Amino acid sequence: MSNVKFISKDQNVQDETTNYWFELNGESFAVSESGGESKLLDCDGCPCNMNDHWVRDAFSKLVVTDEMRQDY
């Protein structure tokens, strides 16, 4: 069972990227959105390897909602 909690978001206006930070089972991850694409970042802000099964599983549990996108 997964315990997911939305923490915060940060925006980088220069590269038009928004990172949505979550806590998943005690670890921090971010869903990074830019130009219509999403990727998963680790706690240091580095992209995770999407070839790893656990990364794909974690990514599927971290859902960015329209409300999160609109909240400033």
CORTACOR-V101219 format. One record per residue. N is the residue number from 1. RES is the residue in one small letter. PSI is psi in whole degrees, 0 to 359 (NA if undefined). Layout:
[[N RES PSI] [N RES PSI]]
//
This chain:
[[1 m 140] [2 s 141] [3 n 107] [4 v 134] [5 k 126] [6 f 133] [7 i 302] [8 s 178] [9 k 152] [10 d 147] [11 q 138] [12 n 102] [13 v 325] [14 q 316] [15 d 12] [16 e 45] [17 t 139] [18 t 129] [19 n 127] [20 y 113] [21 w 133] [22 f 157] [23 e 126] [24 l 111] [25 n 41] [26 g 359] [27 e 149] [28 s 136] [29 f 160] [30 a 141] [31 v 119] [32 s 123] [33 e 133] [34 s 128] [35 g 34] [36 g 2] [37 e 151] [38 s 147] [39 k 162] [40 l 133] [41 l 148] [42 d 184] [43 c 339] [44 d 0] [45 g 13] [46 c 141] [47 p 138] [48 c 154] [49 n 109] [50 m 356] [51 n 343] [52 d 132] [53 h 315] [54 w 330] [55 v 314] [56 r 321] [57 d 314] [58 a 316] [59 f 323] [60 s 339] [61 k 343] [62 l 98] [63 v 122] [64 v 123] [65 t 164] [66 d 326] [67 e 319] [68 m 321] [69 r 326] [70 q 340] [71 d 125] [72 y NA]]
//
